[in-house]
Amino acid sequence: MDVLLVDPMVPEALAWLQERHDVSFRPEWGDDVAELLRHMHGTRAVLLPPQVIVSQAFLDASAKLRLVARLQISRDNTDLDACARRSVRVVQARSATVRSNAEYLLYGLLMLYRRGMVSALLGRKISHIRMGRELAGSTVGLLGLAPVAHTLAPMLRSLGVCLVGYDPAIHHAAPIWNKLGVEPVTMHQLLARSDAVSLQMVYAARFRGLIGERLLSHCKPGQLWVGVSRSALFEPEALALALSDGRIDACLLDGASPAFAAPGTPLHNLPNLHLTPRLGSHTREAKLRASWFVAHRIHETLSPTLAREEGRHSDFSLLDSLDYAEPQGPPTVPPSPWEPIENRQP
């Protein structure tokens, strides 16, 4: 087969790809790697879910493989060096979830600023209603200047938020800070000044456990945290202590490792720690963008001449740009199949 889809695309992108290539859709193989490997020998492009590891052994069983694609951003499940040695292209729909993750962070801040909102939504009895506050006039620290922050910053500024920020990879004099309207500060200053912290730092192994007791000792009392970064950035014992002694009033993290707050860990059952299973990137719009991006990358890899002749592309890297603006007029891709028929434009 030309293309094997183990992770589902939206139907319209799948249909478009099927018109051009021999496509097989076998989502059940995502949980049966042995069966998947038995069918990889003739596959030229494969779309995989996060749990499937692309190792040297995987590549050895895939003699004709030219492309490995993911709809989600993944860093620890693909041997990039082995893929490079084999000239196997690795494609991830990085920018497709930028806007959805930014909206998730904004939602989290709005919810946590209204004290008791989470408890009320969970059906817990509230003995007294705690006084909430408004985002306008508060200070939010952006810890990490990943592309999500580029979209989140103007959202927050439009609500009257004062923004401070820190990123270990970006110099404090870089023009990006001024362009985003964010005051660059040290990490300690960010924690000391911020009413809330939004965490969207790009993870690297050297940052494991970075957010520990030495850092959290600088928290402004009653601080709120929201984040879409890897939970490995946190030192669990230090976070548990900060959540218990009033330094952090509440923390909402998306996509944390299953072991992060498992039974027997310091964070287990803490009432002011709220974990969600990658909801930030789970929107129909993000799925649509990711599916079309991957479909076009597969097509241009397997049929580069035809792809150039068609002159079509679906590159959402503009979402990473500070100059990105919503397009005017009708969408350039087909409407989502989840949208009710009566809501679609004629």
N, C-alpha and C positions, 0 to 999 in steps of 0.2 A: 504494500500500500504506500501511497505517497505521504499521506498525513494521518497521524493517529491522535485523536483528541481523547485524553483521559480526564480533562477538566472541561466542563461545558462552556461553550460560547452562547451568546444570545442567538436566537433562531435566524435572524436576518443576516448576521455575519457568517453563520454556518452555511446558510444557503448560498451566499455569494462565493464562499470558498469551494463548496461542492460543485459549482458550475465550472470551476477551473482545475480542480484536482480530485484524485481518488481519496476520499476522506472516510475514515472509520471512526465512529464514536463509541468508546468502550469505557465508561466511567467506573465500572465495577473493578477494573484492573488497578485502580488507584490504591485499593486495599489488598491486592494480590500481586505483589511484585514478581513472584516466580512466574506467574502466568503472563504478566506484562513482558518480561524478558524473553519469553518463548516466542513472542510475536514482534520483537524489535528488529530482527535481522534484515527485513526489507523496508523498514520505515525510514523516510527521508526527513520528516519533520514531526515533532511530537509536542503536544501541549500537556503539561503535567501539573497536578495539584501540589501544594506545598509539602505534603508528607512523603512524596517520592523523591529519593535521593539519587542524584546523578553522580555516580562515582566512576572510577576507572573501569570497574567490573561492568557497570551499566553500559559504558561506551564500547567495551570489548564485545558486548552482545549486540551492538548496533552498528554493523559494518557500514551501512549506507547513510547513517544519520548525518544531516547537515545543519539542523537547527533544533534547539531546545527552547521552548517558550513557556512563560509563566504569566498568568493574569495578575498575580500578586507579587509584591516586592519580596524577594527571598534572598538571603545572604549566606545561609549556612547549609543549604541543601544541594549545592551545585559545585563540583570541582572545576573551577574556572580554568585552572592551569591545564588540567587534563583535556578540557574542551578546546583550549587554544592549541595544544599540541596536535589535536586531531582536526583542527580547522572547523570545529562545530560552533556555529553562531549561537550565542545565548541572548535571548530576547525577554525583557521584562517590561510590563506596561507601567513604568514608574510614575509617569505624570497623570495617569488616568484617575488616580485617587487623591490628587492634591486638594482639589476643591472639596470633596466629600469629607476628607479628614479635617480640613480647616473648619467646616461647618460643625463637625462633631465637637471640636475643641470649643467653639463659640457656644454651642448648646450646653456643654459641660459647665462652662463658666457661668452662664445665665442660671442654670439649675442650682449650682452650689451657692451662688450668691444669695439665693432665696433659701434661707435656713429652714430645714425641715421638709423641703420639697422631696428629697429622695425617700425619706421615711414615709411620707404621705403616699407616694406612688407605690411603695412596697406594701402598703396596707398596715403599717405599724401604728399603734396608738401613740398619739402625741399629747403628753400631759400639759404642755404649754407651748404656745407658738413663739418661736424665737424670732427676733427682729432680723429681717433680711436687709439687704442693701442693693443699690443700683450700681451698674458698671460705670456709668458716667461719673467722672471725677476720681475714679480709683486708679491705682497703678498696677499694671500687669507686666510681669517679667517674662520675656520670651527667651527660654533657655534652649538655644539651638536655632540656627537660621536656615534650616532645611527649607526646601521649596514650599512646604505647608505654611511656614511662617510668612512667606511673601504674600500669600492670599489672606491669611488671618490678620495681619497687621492693619491693612486698610479697613477691614471689617470692624476691628476694635476702635480704630481712630474715629470712624464715623459715629461711634457711640459715645465719644467724649472720653475715651480711656487714654491715660498717660502711659506710654510704652518705654520700657527699658529692656536691654537685651545683652546677652553674652553668648558667644560661640567660640570655642577654643581654636577653631580653624580659620577665623576671620579677624583680621587686625582691626583695632578700634578706630583707626583712621580710614578704613575702607569706605568708598562712597556709597556702598549698599545701605549702610545705617541711615544716612541722611535721606536716601531715596525712599526708604520704608517709613521714615518718620520715627525711628527708634533711637533712643539715647544709648550708646554703648557704655557699659559699666563692667566692673569686675564681677565675678560670680558671687563673691561675698556681698557686694553692694546690691546686687540684684535681689538676693534673698532678704536682705535687711530692709529694703525699700518697698518690696512688692506686696500688695494685698493678695495677689494670686499669681501663680506661676504656670505657664503653659510650656510643656516639655515636648519638643519635636527635634531633639538632637539626633544626628546621624550616628549610629552605633559603630564603634570599633573596639577590638579586644582590649586595647589599652584603657578604655573608659569603663571597663567592668567594675562595678562597685564604687564608681566615682561619687555618687550621691550618698555619702556616708555621714557619720556623726560629726566630723570636722566641718563639713559643709552645712549640715542641717542645724548646727548650733547657732547659725546666723539668721535663722528664719524669723521673720516678723511674726509675733504671736497671733494665732488664729488664721494663719495663712491657708489658702486654698490651692490645690494642685490638680491640674488636668494634664493628660499626656497620651501620646500615640507612639512614643519611642519604646525600645526594648526594655523590658523590666529588669534586665541584667545591669542596667545603669545604677540601680538602687542596691544599697547594702541593707538587706531585709531587717536586721535587728535595729539598725539606726532609724529606718522609716517607721517601724513599729513603735519605737520609743517616742518619736516626734508626734505620731498620731495619738499617743496616749497621754502625753504631758501638756497638750494644748498648743504646741508650736504649729502643728498642721491640724486645722479644724476638720478638713475632709479632703479626700484624694480620689480622683476618678481616673483610672488607667484603662486604655483599650489594648487588647491583645497581649496581656501579660502571659508569661509562661505558666503552664498548668501547675508547675511545682512552686510557683511564687508564693501562693497563700494556701498551700495544701495543708491538710491536718498534720499537726506536729511542728509546723513552722511558726515563727513569731507573729506572722501577719494573719494567721488563720482566725476567721470569725471576728475580726475587728470591725465594729459597726460603722466606722467612718471611712473605711476603705471600700471602694466600689470598683469592681472589675467587669469589663464587658469583653465579649469574644470577637474582636476585630469588627465591631459595628461601624467604625469610622469609615472604612473603605467599602462597606456593604450597602451600596445604593444602586438603583437600577441605572442611573446615569453613568456611574463609574464602571459598572459592568459593561455597558454599551460602549463606552470609550475604549476600555481595555480589550474587548472582543474585536472591535474593528482594527485597533492598532496591531494586535497579534495576527489577525487574518491577512492584513496587507504585508506585514513583515514576512510571513510564511510564503505568500505569493511571490514577492520580489526576490526571495532567496531561491525558490525552486524554479521560477520562470522569470529571470531578470529582464530578458529582452521584451517579453510580452508585457511585463509590468511597466516598463518605460514607454512602450507604445500606447498603453492605456492612459498613462499620465495621471493615474489616481494615487492618492496617498492618504494616510490617516495618522499623521504624526502629531501627537498632543504635547510635544515638548514646549509649545508656547505657554502652556499652563505653568511652566517653571519660570517664565519671564515676568519681570516687573512691568513690562509694557503690554502685558496681555489685557485685552478688552473683550467683553462678550460680543460675539458676532451679531450683526444686525441682519434682519430678514429671516427666511426659513432655514431650518437646520440643514447641514450638508450631509447628514447621514439619515437613514430611514428612521421613523419613529420607533420607540421601544414597543415590543409586543405586550408589555405589561400596562401600557396606557389604555384606558377605556376607549373603545372605538368612537364614542360620541364626542370625546374631547379632542380628537385629531383634526388637524386642518384639512380641508378638502383639497 
